[in-house]
Amino acid sequence: MTVPLHDTAPSPADPAVPALAVQGVTHTFGARRALDDVSLDVPAGSFTALLGPNGAGKTTLFSLITRLYDNRSGAIHVLGYDVRRQPAAALSRLGVVFQARTLDLELTVLENLVYHATLHGMGFGAGRRRAMELLDGAGLADRAKDKVRNLSGGQMRRVEIVRALMHRPRLLLLDEPTVGLDIASRAALVAQVRELVASDGIGVLWATHIIEEIGSGDRIVVLHRGRVRARGSFEDILAEAATDELGAAFLKLVGEEAEAA
Ligand SMILES: Nc1ncnc2c1ncn2[C@@H]1O[C@H](COP(=O)(O)OP(=O)(O)OP(=O)(O)O)[C@@H](O)[C@H]1O
């Protein structure tokens, strides 16, 4: 009997298996090195902030994890599944909210969600039930039959998160999800995702350049010019930069070097 490759991978139920493991990944665009030997982990049940200024390489990293680009060096595992060798098993455990908005504005909220569910092989009824359950949790059940065009920017983002969760992923990637949102919508969005980490044990990688979105219990990876400059707990990052304030730590880890470069 042939054993499918993914059956030999570590069990996703094993808490020791990180939701995401990136090891030694380099990516170039022509002569430009967008990522240089990047390694990082997102433990299950963690909120991990990928903190980096414009051009740090955050979107490139997301494109490699989701296989928009092929990773030709290093390795990327989602719940123990190699995205290159076991793409179906890896990608089915992954939900993603891209920087650009991707909902169909002319469809209703529910239609957008059910369409996504069917792409993941869910039946119409099951997709509908899952959508309503998640919309309820996100405080958006009353907007299910509204066209997406009529939602606010913050509500659209929340629907995109709901959509990313439809197929019950164990890893959620969000690429600067609060761009263009006001302070209250931004706070609501971060709270929605933190609640998910606490209640569901999902692993989250949240790419941002906004210090205020990071909390003291988060894990942090500082990325700058394609290289990981620091990673660890909030306290680890402060200790590494020898400061007691994250903004100052970030500037020290990134800004000084940017000036020197
Ligand atoms: N398709 C591409 N072709 C050439 N260069 C690219 C391409 N995509 C990204 N780059 C370059 O790679 C580097 C990393 O870009 P990337 O978009 O990954 O950064 P980012 O951290 O997501 O930035 P931002 O916060 O501005 O979105 C930048 O120097 C960028 O110009």
The ligand as a Tripos MOL2 file, in Angstrom:
@<TRIPOS>MOLECULE
LIG
   31    33     1     0     0
SMALL
NO_CHARGES

@<TRIPOS>ATOM
      1 N1          7.5770   41.6330   -8.5550 N.pl3     1 LIG1
      2 C1          8.6690   42.2860   -8.1390 C.ar      1 LIG1
      3 N2          9.6520   42.5960   -9.0090 N.ar      1 LIG1
      4 C2         10.7730   43.2410   -8.5920 C.ar      1 LIG1
      5 N3         10.9770   43.6370   -7.3170 N.ar      1 LIG1
      6 C3         10.0230   43.3630   -6.4150 C.ar      1 LIG1
      7 C4          8.8190   42.6810   -6.7730 C.ar      1 LIG1
      8 N4          8.0500   42.5450   -5.6690 N.ar      1 LIG1
      9 C5          8.7500   43.1160   -4.6580 C.ar      1 LIG1
     10 N5          9.9270   43.6100   -5.1120 N.ar      1 LIG1
     11 C6         10.9660   44.2600   -4.2920 C.3       1 LIG1
     12 O1         11.2910   43.4080   -3.2190 O.3       1 LIG1
     13 C7         11.4620   44.1450   -2.0150 C.3       1 LIG1
     14 C8         10.4540   43.6560   -0.9640 C.3       1 LIG1
     15 O2          9.1480   44.0460   -1.3600 O.3       1 LIG1
     16 P1          7.8250   43.5720   -0.5840 P.3       1 LIG1
     17 O3          6.6550   44.0450   -1.3630 O.co2     1 LIG1
     18 O4          7.9300   42.1340   -0.2850 O.co2     1 LIG1
     19 O5          7.9710   44.3920    0.7820 O.3       1 LIG1
     20 P2          6.8610   44.7170    1.8880 P.3       1 LIG1
     21 O6          7.5510   44.5660    3.2030 O.co2     1 LIG1
     22 O7          5.6480   43.9080    1.6620 O.co2     1 LIG1
     23 O8          6.5950   46.2490    1.6120 O.3       1 LIG1
     24 P3          5.2070   47.1040    1.7580 P.3       1 LIG1
     25 O9          5.0080   47.2910    3.2200 O.co2     1 LIG1
     26 O10         5.5660   48.3700    1.0460 O.co2     1 LIG1
     27 O11         4.1260   46.3290    1.0890 O.co2     1 LIG1
     28 C9         11.3030   45.6120   -2.3850 C.3       1 LIG1
     29 O12        12.5790   46.1360   -2.6290 O.3       1 LIG1
     30 C10        10.4840   45.5580   -3.6690 C.3       1 LIG1
     31 O13        10.7440   46.6570   -4.4960 O.3       1 LIG1
@<TRIPOS>BOND
     1     1     2 1
     2     2     3 ar
     3     2     7 ar
     4     3     4 ar
     5     4     5 ar
     6     5     6 ar
     7     6     7 ar
     8     6    10 ar
     9     7     8 ar
    10     8     9 ar
    11     9    10 ar
    12    10    11 1
    13    11    12 1
    14    11    30 1
    15    12    13 1
    16    13    14 1
    17    13    28 1
    18    14    15 1
    19    15    16 1
    20    16    17 2
    21    16    18 1
    22    16    19 1
    23    19    20 1
    24    20    21 2
    25    20    22 1
    26    20    23 1
    27    23    24 1
    28    24    25 2
    29    24    26 1
    30    24    27 1
    31    28    29 1
    32    28    30 1
    33    30    31 1
@<TRIPOS>SUBSTRUCTURE
     1 LIG1         1 GROUP 0 **** ****
